[in-house]
Amino acid sequence: MIHVEGTLDPTRDIETLDMELALADLETVLPSLDKAQRAGRAGEKEASARAELLGRCKDALNDARPVRSLEFNPDEKKILRNLGLITAKKVLYVANVDEADLPGQGPLASAVRRRAEAEGAGAVAVCGKLEAELAELSEADRKEMLAGMGLAEAALPKLTHEAYRLLGLQSFFTSGPKEIRAWTIPIGATAPQAAGVIHSDFERGFIRAEVYTLDDLKQYKTEHAIKAAGKMRVEGKSYVLREGDIVHFLFNV
């Protein structure tokens, strides 16, 4: 954001950006609305419903209100996804703070947080200068620097966690001789659905899942010891994965 007025005001910046994004979305909505209205007058029932939806979007955008501020039923949400409107998407505000205010408790960062809370959006404070310095360090030096500043972790992991929360996502892990890999799934995904993220054949031929946790691995060190301790769970098709599960999928196609 270029501060053309020579002062820092994140609320004003957000409002300016919202206006620009609303104008961009109007360029998408207006021709789609005109097309839907013409089709509706020709007797297309679905086009009339589409026109009504687009009319509501147009009114909101004309008032510089984002489309996400409106309420939609599942069918309307499908139409919106096809339009790809920017202001229909969820928002995560990132406040670039000074090294003197790493928690983001200063007046400017607090203003961003209040705005986010009012909208149901996410907000994270990040010190860009510090993160750039940390990126240049080895893992050992990075931990030492963070400890010296009284921080448990850098801000970028917090940013990732907040993005996942906002989007309703979580991770599970698969472990093998060559690699350990994280996979992203929606919160509430069942074991077969999670298997399908790896390969469609895994979901189609799903038999069962063998599951343990990172805490189990920390305590028992190896999968063999985890099994011996009875901590390796066998789960079926209805099992809903939890954040951080480590999973082996058994399938047959």
Secondary structure as UniProt FT lines:
FT   TURN            4..5
FT   HELIX           10..41
FT   TURN            42..43
FT   HELIX           45..62
FT   TURN            63..64
FT   HELIX           67..69
FT   HELIX           74..83
FT   HELIX           86..88
FT   STRAND          92..96
FT   HELIX           99..101
FT   TURN            102..103
FT   HELIX           107..119
FT   STRAND          122..126
FT   HELIX           128..135
FT   HELIX           139..148
FT   TURN            149..150
FT   HELIX           155..167
FT   STRAND          169..175
FT   STRAND          180..186
FT   TURN            187..188
FT   HELIX           191..198
FT   HELIX           200..204
FT   STRAND          206..212
FT   HELIX           214..220
FT   HELIX           223..228
FT   TURN            229..230
FT   STRAND          233..235
FT   TURN            237..238
FT   TURN            243..244
FT   STRAND          246..251
//
